[in-house]
Amino acid sequence: MIEPVLVADGVELDAYSHAVVSAVETLGPAVVSLTAGDRRRSEIVVSLLAVLELVRLGRIKTQQTELFGEIVIERQTTVPNGEPTRADSN
């Protein structure tokens, strides 16, 4: 089965995911506003999907203090059962 690839402005979802993880690992917690700037709707959607997929995989954790507010993204160091994440076990 071929897995569909989501692309925004010529950039694949996987590239957005790698960029988010790399930024959080290098710079620490990041604040993301999905509506900031003059980004295209497709880029906003793919960025949000990348963040959601990384949360699902246990690579990052997010926090949003108010409805439609900024999203704080941090590196996830443990999964819910307390074991190291796949990224930490390397």
Buried (B, 14 or more C-beta within 10 A) or exposed (E): EEEEEBBBEEBBBEBBBEEBBEBBEEEEEBEBEBEEEEBEEEBBBBBBBBBEBBBEBBBBBBEEEEEEEBBBBEBBEEBEEEEEBEBBEE
